[in-house]
Amino acid sequence: MGARSRGGTRSLLLLSLHLLCLHSCLRCSVSAAGSGDPYVGVTIGTAVTNLLSPSDLAAFLRAQRITHVRLYDADPRLLSALASSGATAIVGVPNDELLALGSSPATASAWVARRVLPFAAANSTTPGLISAIAVGDEVPTALPSALPILLPAIQSLAAALTAANLSSIPVSTPLPFSIVLEPFPPSQAYFNQSLAKSFLLPLLSHLANTSAPLMLNLYPYYSLMQSSGVVPVDNAMFKPLPPSLEMVDPNTLLHYTNVFDAMLDAVYVALKNLNVSAGIPVLVTETGWPSYGDRKQEPYASKDNANTYNSNLIKHVTEKPGTPMRPGTQASVYIYELFNEDLRPGPASEANWGLFHGNGTPVYLLHVTGKDGFLGNDTTDRTFCIAADDADEKAVQAAMDWACGPGRSDCTAIQPGEGCYEPNDVRSHASFAFNTYYQSQGKAGGSCYFQGAGMVTTTDPSHDSCIFVGSKLYSNVTKSDGANTTTTQTSDAEGYAVWRLRTGREKGFLSALRLLLSLMVVVIMTNSNFWT
C-alpha cells in the first residue's frame, strides 16, 4: 500500500466568508475509470487485523454487490480472487516504487507484464478486471521528493500498456485537493502555481492524450473541521438547507447545497484557468467520513455523521445531478474505505473510516434504498434502542437492571466471556439490554423510554462479534404450523457475514463454538413467551 494519511500530509481546507435508490445505477458497468455512467466504488486498505483472505474478500464483495474497488497495490493473489467477484479494480503503484518505474522504462514494462497482463490481456481469464492504474498516492504532499519522477513513471507505464495492446487501461495519479488554492468561492479557484507549469500542465496533457481521468481525493469532512464554523455541518453532509443558508458564489451567483459539489466546481475552474480541455473527466478516488475520533479534537467523527455523509453521497452520485457549473456531469467516486484499518497509526479517526469491521460486520448500516442493491444493507425500516448519550450513568445502570430483571431481557450476551461483554462499560451493556427489550416489545412506542435513559437510532449498534437483536445479520423470526419454531433467513450478504463470525478465525474453534451456541440461544429466546 502507498503511504496514505487523511490529516497529516494533506493541507486542510480553509474556507473564506465569501461563500455563504439506487442499486440499478450502482451496478452499471463502465468502459474505463472516469467514463460511462457515474458509479460508487470503495477503496480497500490492508492495515487490518485478521483481514479476510483474498477468496473470502471476493465472496464478501459479491454478497455486498460491490462492483468497483480501488486497491493500493497490485497484489496478484488478491487480483486472482477478485476475478470471481464480478468487480473491476483500480490497481495502485505504491509511492515507494515510483523511483524504479520512473527511471527505467524497462522496469515499467516488467511491472506491467507481471502485475497487469495476467489479469487484463485478451487471452487471460479476466480481460476486464483492471479498470485503471493509479500511480502513487497524493505524491505532491505525501512524497514531494518523488514528484520529478511521477510523470515519467506514468508515461512509462502507459507506453508499456500500449505495447501490450492494453491502451484502453488509463494511467493517472490520485492528487490531494490541496493543490487547488482559493477554492472558495469556486469561481476564484486556481492550481498551485509552483506545480502548474512544471507538473500539472504536462500531466494534464498526458491525461487528455490518453483519455485518462484526473484523479483527486476530496474530503468535505476536512473542510468542516477547518472552517471555524463557516461551513454548516448539514452542508458538508448533503443535508438540505433552506435557501437563505445555501452557500452562494458571489461571482456566478450559483447556489451550492453541499461542499462536495463546491469542491468539484473549484477543480473545474482551476482546469479552465490553465486552458485545459473540459474533456478530461474527474474521478474522485477517495472521499468519506470517519465514524469515530477523539471527542475534543474530532467532534464530527461519529457513526451517525459517517452514515449520513456516505448514504447521501451514494444517493447524490447515482441520481446524476452534476454540479451547479456542470449540471448533468457527475463524477464517479470511491468511498474511503471498505474496512476499518485498525493498524493505521495517527489520530483515533485514522482507524475508523471503514464501512465494515475487519470480520465483515458493519460499522453502521447505510440509509440507502432498494433491496439487494449496493452494499445490501438498507436500514430505512430498522430501528434500535440504545443508551442515550446525555443520560446520567446511574440512571442508565438502573434502567439496565430493570431491563435484565423485571423487563425479562436476555442479558446473557453481556456477561463476562460472552460476545457482547466488551467493551465492558455501563452504556454498552445497557444498549444491548435496552435493545433486546425494545425488539421484544415489537418496537412499540414508549418501549425505548427507560425514564429518559434510552433513545432510538437507525444505526445498527452491532459490533465485532456482538450482534444486536433486529440487526440485518439476523432476519425476522417466523412461525410455522402455530408452533414456536424459528427460522433464520439471511440474504447472501447476511449469510456471508454470519459465516465469517462463526468461523472464529481470530480465537479458534472453541471461541467459534461458544459464539454459535450463544447466537442460537438468542434466536430461540426471541420466539419464546419469556419475552412477553
C-alpha positions as CSV (number, residue, x, y, z in Angstrom):
1,M,0.0,0.0,0.0
2,G,1.1,3.5,-0.6
3,A,1.6,6.0,2.2
4,R,-1.8,7.4,3.0
5,S,-2.9,9.9,5.5
6,R,-6.2,11.7,5.9
7,G,-4.9,14.6,8.0
8,G,-1.1,14.6,8.4
9,T,0.2,15.3,4.9
10,R,-2.9,16.7,3.5
11,S,-3.2,20.5,3.6
12,L,-6.6,21.0,5.1
13,L,-9.2,23.4,3.6
14,L,-9.6,26.9,5.0
15,L,-12.9,28.5,3.9
16,S,-13.5,32.2,3.4
17,L,-16.6,34.0,4.3
18,H,-17.3,34.8,0.6
19,L,-19.2,31.6,0.4
20,L,-22.4,32.0,2.3
21,C,-32.2,4.1,-4.5
22,L,-30.2,3.0,-6.3
23,H,-28.8,-0.4,-7.0
24,S,-29.5,-0.5,-10.7
25,C,-27.4,2.6,-11.2
26,L,-24.6,1.4,-8.9
27,R,-24.4,-1.9,-10.7
28,C,-23.9,-0.5,-14.2
29,S,-20.6,-1.3,-15.9
30,V,-18.2,1.3,-17.4
31,S,-15.7,1.0,-20.2
32,A,-13.0,2.8,-18.3
33,A,-12.5,4.6,-15.0
34,G,-14.0,8.0,-15.1
35,S,-16.2,7.4,-18.1
36,G,-19.7,6.0,-18.7
37,D,-22.5,6.3,-16.1
38,P,-21.4,7.5,-12.7
39,Y,-20.9,4.8,-10.1
40,V,-19.9,4.4,-6.4
41,G,-17.0,2.2,-5.5
42,V,-14.9,1.5,-2.4
43,T,-11.3,1.6,-1.5
44,I,-9.7,-1.4,0.2
45,G,-6.8,-1.0,2.5
46,T,-5.0,-3.9,4.1
47,A,-3.8,-2.5,7.5
48,V,-6.5,-4.7,9.2
49,T,-6.1,-7.2,11.9
50,N,-7.2,-10.6,10.6
51,L,-8.1,-9.2,7.1
52,L,-10.3,-11.5,5.1
53,S,-8.4,-13.9,2.9
54,P,-8.5,-13.0,-0.8
55,S,-11.1,-15.6,-1.6
56,D,-13.2,-14.5,1.4
57,L,-12.9,-10.9,0.3
58,A,-14.1,-11.8,-3.2
59,A,-17.1,-13.6,-1.7
60,F,-17.8,-10.6,0.5
61,L,-17.8,-8.2,-2.5
62,R,-20.2,-10.4,-4.3
63,A,-22.5,-10.5,-1.3
64,Q,-22.5,-6.8,-0.9
65,R,-22.9,-6.1,-4.7
66,I,-19.7,-4.1,-4.8
67,T,-18.6,-3.8,-8.4
68,H,-15.9,-1.2,-8.3
69,V,-12.9,-1.2,-6.0
70,R,-9.6,0.7,-5.6
71,L,-6.6,-1.2,-4.4
72,Y,-3.4,0.5,-3.2
73,D,-1.1,-2.1,-4.8
74,A,-1.4,-4.8,-7.4
75,D,-1.3,-8.0,-5.2
76,P,-1.6,-10.9,-7.7
77,R,-3.3,-13.1,-5.0
78,L,-6.0,-10.5,-4.4
79,L,-6.5,-9.9,-8.1
80,S,-6.8,-13.6,-8.8
81,A,-9.5,-13.8,-6.2
82,L,-11.3,-10.7,-7.4
83,A,-11.7,-12.4,-10.8
84,S,-14.6,-14.3,-9.3
85,S,-16.2,-11.3,-7.5
86,G,-17.5,-9.5,-10.6
87,A,-15.8,-6.3,-9.6
88,T,-13.4,-4.2,-11.6
89,A,-10.3,-2.8,-9.8
90,I,-8.1,0.3,-10.0
91,V,-4.7,-1.1,-9.1
92,G,-2.1,1.0,-7.4
93,V,1.6,1.6,-7.6
94,P,2.9,2.4,-4.0
95,N,4.9,5.6,-3.6
96,D,8.0,3.6,-2.7
97,E,8.0,2.0,-6.2
98,L,8.0,5.3,-8.1
99,L,11.7,5.7,-8.4
100,A,12.2,2.4,-10.1
101,L,9.3,2.8,-12.5
102,G,10.1,6.5,-13.3
103,S,13.7,6.0,-14.0
104,S,13.5,2.8,-16.2
105,P,11.0,2.1,-19.0
106,A,12.2,-1.5,-18.9
107,T,11.2,-1.8,-15.2
108,A,7.8,-0.3,-16.1
109,S,7.4,-2.9,-18.9
110,A,8.3,-5.7,-16.5
111,W,5.8,-4.3,-13.9
112,V,3.0,-4.4,-16.5
113,A,4.0,-7.9,-17.6
114,R,4.0,-9.2,-14.0
115,R,1.1,-7.2,-12.5
116,V,-1.3,-6.5,-15.3
117,L,-1.0,-8.9,-18.2
118,P,-2.1,-12.0,-16.3
119,F,-5.4,-10.2,-15.4
120,A,-6.0,-8.0,-18.4
121,A,-4.6,-9.4,-21.5
122,A,-7.1,-10.6,-24.2
123,N,-6.1,-14.2,-23.6
124,S,-6.4,-14.0,-19.8
125,T,-9.4,-15.3,-18.0
126,T,-10.2,-11.8,-16.6
127,P,-9.7,-9.4,-19.5
128,G,-11.8,-6.6,-17.9
129,L,-10.7,-6.9,-14.3
130,I,-8.3,-3.9,-14.2
131,S,-10.1,-0.6,-14.9
132,A,-7.2,1.8,-14.3
133,I,-3.8,2.2,-12.8
134,A,-3.3,4.7,-10.0
135,V,0.4,5.7,-9.8
136,G,1.4,6.8,-6.4
137,D,-1.0,8.5,-3.9
138,E,-1.0,12.2,-3.1
139,V,2.6,12.5,-4.1
140,P,2.8,16.3,-4.0
141,T,2.2,16.2,-0.3
142,A,3.0,12.7,0.8
143,L,6.3,12.4,-1.0
144,P,7.2,15.6,-2.8
145,S,10.8,14.4,-3.5
146,A,9.3,11.9,-5.9
147,L,7.4,14.5,-7.9
148,P,10.0,14.8,-10.7
149,I,9.8,11.1,-11.5
150,L,6.0,10.8,-11.1
151,L,5.1,11.8,-14.7
152,P,7.9,9.7,-16.2
153,A,6.5,6.7,-14.3
154,I,3.0,7.3,-15.6
155,Q,4.3,7.7,-19.1
156,S,6.4,4.6,-19.0
157,L,3.5,2.5,-17.7
158,A,1.2,3.9,-20.3
159,A,3.7,3.1,-23.1
160,A,4.1,-0.4,-21.7
161,L,0.3,-0.9,-21.8
162,T,0.1,0.4,-25.3
163,A,2.9,-2.0,-26.4
164,A,0.8,-4.9,-24.9
165,N,-2.4,-3.7,-26.7
166,L,-3.9,-2.5,-23.4
167,S,-4.1,1.2,-24.1
168,S,-7.7,1.1,-23.0
169,I,-6.5,0.9,-19.4
170,P,-6.0,4.5,-18.3
171,V,-3.0,5.6,-16.2
172,S,-3.2,8.5,-13.8
173,T,-2.3,9.6,-10.2
174,P,-4.5,10.4,-7.3
175,L,-3.8,14.0,-6.2
176,P,-4.7,15.8,-3.0
177,F,-7.3,18.6,-3.2
178,S,-4.9,20.9,-1.5
179,I,-3.2,21.5,-4.9
180,V,-6.3,23.8,-5.6
181,L,-5.8,27.2,-4.0
182,E,-8.5,29.7,-3.0
183,P,-11.2,27.0,-3.6
184,F,-14.0,29.1,-2.1
185,P,-15.8,30.6,-3.8
186,P,-15.2,28.1,-6.6
187,S,-15.1,30.8,-9.3
188,Q,-11.8,32.1,-7.9
189,A,-10.0,28.7,-7.7
190,Y,-6.7,28.0,-9.3
191,F,-4.0,25.4,-9.1
192,N,-0.8,25.8,-7.0
193,Q,1.4,27.9,-9.3
194,S,4.5,26.1,-8.2
195,L,3.1,22.9,-9.6
196,A,1.2,24.3,-12.6
197,K,3.9,24.6,-15.3
198,S,6.4,22.0,-14.1
199,F,4.0,19.2,-13.3
200,L,0.3,19.8,-13.7
201,L,0.3,21.1,-17.3
202,P,2.4,18.1,-18.6
203,L,0.3,15.7,-16.6
204,L,-3.0,17.1,-17.9
205,S,-1.7,17.0,-21.4
206,H,-0.9,13.3,-21.0
207,L,-4.3,12.6,-19.5
208,A,-6.0,14.4,-22.4
209,N,-4.0,12.5,-25.0
210,T,-4.6,9.1,-23.4
211,S,-8.3,9.6,-22.3
212,A,-7.4,9.1,-18.7
213,P,-9.2,10.8,-15.8
214,L,-7.8,13.4,-13.4
215,M,-7.8,11.5,-10.1
216,L,-8.5,13.5,-6.9
217,N,-9.1,12.8,-3.3
218,L,-11.9,15.1,-1.9
219,Y,-12.9,15.3,1.8
220,P,-15.7,17.7,2.8
221,Y,-15.0,16.4,6.3
222,Y,-11.8,18.3,6.5
223,S,-13.4,21.4,5.0
224,L,-15.8,21.3,8.0
225,M,-13.0,20.6,10.5
226,Q,-11.0,23.7,9.4
227,S,-13.9,26.1,8.7
228,S,-14.1,27.6,12.1
229,G,-17.9,27.4,11.9
230,V,-18.2,29.0,8.5
231,V,-19.5,25.7,6.9
232,P,-22.8,24.4,8.3
233,V,-22.5,20.8,9.3
234,D,-25.5,19.9,7.2
235,N,-23.9,21.4,4.1
236,A,-20.9,19.2,4.5
237,M,-23.1,16.1,4.7
238,F,-25.5,16.8,1.8
239,K,-28.4,17.6,4.1
240,P,-31.0,20.0,2.6
241,L,-30.7,23.7,3.7
242,P,-33.2,26.5,3.4
243,P,-32.3,28.8,0.5
244,S,-31.2,31.5,3.0
245,L,-28.5,29.3,4.3
246,E,-27.2,27.9,1.0
247,M,-23.7,28.9,0.0
248,V,-23.6,31.3,-2.9
249,D,-20.7,32.1,-5.2
250,P,-20.8,36.0,-5.4
251,N,-19.2,35.9,-8.9
252,T,-21.5,33.4,-10.5
253,L,-24.5,33.6,-8.2
254,L,-24.6,29.8,-8.2
255,H,-26.1,28.2,-5.2
256,Y,-24.3,25.3,-3.5
257,T,-26.3,22.9,-1.4
258,N,-23.2,20.8,-0.4
259,V,-19.5,21.2,0.0
260,F,-18.7,18.2,-2.3
261,D,-20.1,20.0,-5.4
262,A,-18.3,23.2,-4.5
263,M,-15.0,21.4,-4.3
264,L,-15.6,19.8,-7.7
265,D,-16.5,23.1,-9.3
266,A,-13.3,24.6,-7.9
267,V,-11.4,21.9,-9.7
268,Y,-13.3,22.7,-13.0
269,V,-12.4,26.4,-12.6
270,A,-8.8,25.6,-11.9
271,L,-8.6,23.5,-15.0
272,K,-10.2,26.2,-17.1
273,N,-7.7,28.7,-15.8
274,L,-4.9,26.5,-17.2
275,N,-6.8,26.5,-20.6
276,V,-7.2,22.7,-20.3
277,S,-9.8,21.0,-22.3
278,A,-13.0,20.3,-20.5
279,G,-12.8,16.8,-21.9
280,I,-10.7,15.4,-19.1
281,P,-13.1,13.6,-16.7
282,V,-12.6,13.9,-12.9
283,L,-12.6,10.7,-10.9
284,V,-12.9,11.0,-7.1
285,T,-10.6,8.3,-5.9
286,E,-11.2,8.9,-2.2
287,T,-13.9,10.5,-0.1
288,G,-15.5,9.5,3.1
289,W,-16.2,10.3,6.8
290,P,-14.8,8.8,10.0
291,S,-17.1,7.0,12.3
292,Y,-15.1,7.7,15.4
293,G,-12.4,10.1,16.7
294,D,-11.2,12.0,19.7
295,R,-14.2,13.8,21.1
296,K,-12.3,17.0,21.7
297,Q,-10.2,17.1,18.6
298,E,-12.5,15.4,16.1
299,P,-16.1,16.2,17.3
300,Y,-17.7,15.5,14.0
301,A,-16.3,12.0,13.7
302,S,-19.3,9.8,14.6
303,K,-21.2,6.9,13.3
304,D,-24.3,9.0,12.6
305,N,-22.4,11.6,10.7
306,A,-20.4,9.0,8.7
307,N,-23.7,7.2,7.9
308,T,-25.4,10.4,6.8
309,Y,-22.5,11.6,4.6
310,N,-21.9,8.3,2.8
311,S,-25.6,7.5,2.4
312,N,-26.3,10.9,0.9
313,L,-23.2,10.7,-1.2
314,I,-24.4,7.5,-2.8
315,K,-27.8,9.0,-3.5
316,H,-26.2,12.2,-4.9
317,V,-23.9,10.4,-7.3
318,T,-26.4,7.8,-8.6
319,E,-29.1,10.5,-9.2
320,K,-26.5,12.1,-11.5
321,P,-27.3,15.8,-10.8
322,G,-23.8,17.1,-11.6
323,T,-22.6,20.3,-10.1
324,P,-24.0,23.9,-10.4
325,M,-21.3,24.7,-13.0
326,R,-21.7,21.4,-14.8
327,P,-25.2,20.1,-14.4
328,G,-25.6,16.5,-15.6
329,T,-21.9,15.9,-15.5
330,Q,-21.5,13.7,-12.4
331,A,-18.1,12.4,-11.3
332,S,-17.8,8.8,-10.1
333,V,-16.5,8.3,-6.6
334,Y,-14.7,5.7,-4.4
335,I,-15.7,5.7,-0.7
336,Y,-12.8,5.6,1.7
337,E,-12.9,2.8,2.8
338,L,-14.4,-0.7,2.9
339,F,-12.8,-1.9,6.2
340,N,-11.7,-0.1,9.4
341,E,-7.9,-0.2,9.2
342,D,-7.3,-0.7,12.9
343,L,-3.5,-1.0,12.4
344,R,-3.1,2.5,11.0
345,P,-1.2,4.9,13.2
346,G,-2.2,8.5,13.9
347,P,-5.2,10.1,15.4
348,A,-8.1,8.0,16.5
349,S,-10.1,8.7,13.3
350,E,-7.4,7.1,11.1
351,A,-8.5,3.6,12.1
352,N,-12.2,4.4,11.7
353,W,-13.1,5.3,8.1
354,G,-14.4,1.9,7.2
355,L,-18.0,0.8,6.4
356,F,-17.2,-2.6,7.9
357,H,-15.1,-4.1,10.6
358,G,-12.4,-6.5,9.5
359,N,-14.6,-9.5,10.3
360,G,-17.3,-8.4,7.9
361,T,-19.8,-6.9,10.4
362,P,-21.0,-3.4,9.6
363,V,-19.7,-0.4,11.5
364,Y,-23.1,1.2,10.6
365,L,-25.8,0.4,8.0
366,L,-26.2,2.9,5.3
367,H,-29.5,4.6,4.7
368,V,-29.9,3.5,1.1
369,T,-33.0,2.3,-0.7
370,G,-33.5,-0.7,-2.9
371,K,-33.4,-4.3,-1.9
372,D,-30.3,-6.4,-2.6
373,G,-28.5,-3.4,-4.0
374,F,-25.1,-1.8,-3.5
375,L,-23.8,-2.8,0.0
376,G,-27.0,-4.7,0.6
377,N,-27.7,-3.0,3.9
378,D,-30.9,-0.9,3.7
379,T,-31.9,0.4,7.1
380,T,-34.9,2.5,6.3
381,D,-37.2,0.2,8.2
382,R,-34.8,-0.8,11.0
383,T,-34.5,0.9,14.4
384,F,-32.7,0.1,17.6
385,C,-32.8,1.2,21.2
386,I,-29.5,2.3,22.9
387,A,-28.5,4.2,25.9
388,A,-29.0,8.0,25.4
389,D,-25.8,10.0,25.1
390,D,-26.9,12.6,27.6
391,A,-28.4,10.2,30.2
392,D,-26.9,10.1,33.7
393,E,-24.9,6.9,34.1
394,K,-26.7,6.0,37.4
395,A,-30.0,6.3,35.5
396,V,-28.6,4.1,32.7
397,Q,-27.5,1.5,35.3
398,A,-30.9,1.5,37.0
399,A,-32.7,1.1,33.7
400,M,-30.4,-1.8,32.6
401,D,-31.1,-3.5,36.0
402,W,-34.8,-3.3,35.3
403,A,-34.4,-4.5,31.6
404,C,-32.4,-7.5,32.7
405,G,-34.7,-8.2,35.7
406,P,-38.4,-7.3,35.7
407,G,-38.2,-6.4,32.0
408,R,-37.1,-10.0,31.3
409,S,-34.4,-9.1,28.7
410,D,-32.0,-11.9,27.9
411,C,-28.7,-10.3,29.1
412,T,-26.6,-13.4,28.7
413,A,-24.5,-11.9,25.9
414,I,-23.2,-9.1,28.2
415,Q,-21.8,-11.5,30.8
416,P,-18.1,-12.0,31.2
417,G,-16.6,-14.1,28.4
418,E,-19.7,-13.6,26.1
419,G,-19.8,-12.0,22.7
420,C,-21.1,-8.6,23.9
421,Y,-19.2,-8.2,27.2
422,E,-16.6,-5.9,25.5
423,P,-16.5,-3.0,25.7
424,N,-17.1,-3.5,29.5
425,D,-18.9,-0.3,30.3
426,V,-22.4,0.6,31.5
427,R,-23.6,2.3,28.4
428,S,-22.5,-0.5,26.0
429,H,-24.1,-3.2,28.2
430,A,-27.2,-1.1,28.7
431,S,-27.6,-0.5,25.0
432,F,-27.7,-4.3,24.4
433,A,-30.2,-4.8,27.2
434,F,-32.4,-1.9,26.1
435,N,-32.5,-3.0,22.5
436,T,-33.3,-6.6,23.5
437,Y,-36.3,-5.4,25.4
438,Y,-37.3,-2.9,22.7
439,Q,-37.2,-5.5,20.0
440,S,-39.2,-8.0,22.1
441,Q,-41.9,-5.4,22.5
442,G,-42.2,-5.0,18.8
443,K,-40.5,-1.6,18.9
444,A,-43.7,-0.3,20.4
445,G,-44.0,3.4,21.4
446,G,-42.5,4.0,24.8
447,S,-40.6,0.7,24.9
448,C,-37.3,2.6,24.5
449,Y,-38.0,5.3,27.0
450,F,-36.5,3.8,30.2
451,Q,-37.2,7.0,32.1
452,G,-35.2,9.0,29.6
453,A,-32.2,6.7,29.6
454,G,-32.9,5.2,26.2
455,M,-33.0,6.6,22.7
456,V,-34.0,5.2,19.3
457,T,-31.4,5.1,16.5
458,T,-31.4,3.8,12.9
459,T,-27.7,3.0,13.2
460,D,-27.1,-0.7,13.9
461,P,-25.2,-0.9,17.2
462,S,-23.8,-4.4,16.4
463,H,-20.0,-4.5,16.5
464,D,-17.3,-7.2,16.1
465,S,-18.9,-10.5,17.2
466,C,-21.7,-8.8,19.1
467,I,-24.9,-8.8,17.0
468,F,-27.9,-7.0,18.3
469,V,-31.4,-8.3,18.0
470,G,-33.0,-6.7,15.0
471,S,-29.8,-6.4,13.1
472,K,-29.9,-7.3,9.4
473,L,-27.5,-10.0,10.1
474,Y,-30.4,-11.9,11.5
475,S,-33.8,-11.7,9.9
476,N,-37.2,-11.7,11.5
477,V,-38.3,-14.8,13.3
478,T,-41.1,-16.8,11.5
479,K,-43.7,-19.2,12.8
480,S,-44.9,-22.3,11.2
481,D,-47.9,-24.5,12.0
482,G,-48.6,-22.4,15.0
483,A,-45.6,-23.8,16.9
484,N,-42.9,-21.8,18.4
485,T,-40.2,-22.7,15.9
486,T,-37.7,-20.3,14.5
487,T,-36.1,-19.9,11.1
488,T,-33.1,-17.7,10.4
489,Q,-33.4,-16.2,6.9
490,T,-30.5,-14.3,5.5
491,S,-29.6,-12.7,2.2
492,D,-26.3,-13.6,0.6
493,A,-24.7,-10.6,2.3
494,E,-26.1,-11.5,5.7
495,G,-25.3,-15.2,5.4
496,Y,-21.7,-14.4,4.5
497,A,-21.2,-12.0,7.4
498,V,-22.7,-14.6,9.8
499,W,-20.5,-17.3,8.3
500,R,-17.5,-15.1,8.9
501,L,-18.4,-14.7,12.6
502,R,-18.9,-18.4,13.1
503,T,-15.5,-19.3,11.6
504,G,-13.9,-17.7,14.7
505,R,-10.5,-17.5,13.0
506,E,-9.4,-14.8,15.5
507,K,-9.9,-17.0,18.6
508,G,-10.0,-20.6,17.3
509,F,-12.6,-23.3,17.2
510,L,-13.7,-23.2,20.8
511,S,-14.5,-19.4,20.5
512,A,-16.5,-20.1,17.4
513,L,-18.5,-22.8,19.1
514,R,-19.2,-20.7,22.1
515,L,-20.4,-17.8,19.9
516,L,-22.6,-20.1,17.8
517,L,-24.2,-21.5,20.9
518,S,-24.9,-18.0,22.3
519,L,-26.4,-16.9,19.0
520,M,-28.7,-20.0,19.0
521,V,-29.9,-19.0,22.5
522,V,-30.7,-15.5,21.2
523,V,-32.7,-16.9,18.2
524,I,-34.6,-19.4,20.3
525,M,-35.4,-17.0,23.1
526,T,-36.7,-14.4,20.6
527,N,-39.6,-16.6,19.9
528,S,-40.4,-17.8,23.4
529,N,-43.1,-16.5,25.7
530,F,-40.4,-15.4,28.1
531,W,-40.1,-12.1,26.1
532,T,-43.7,-11.1,26.9
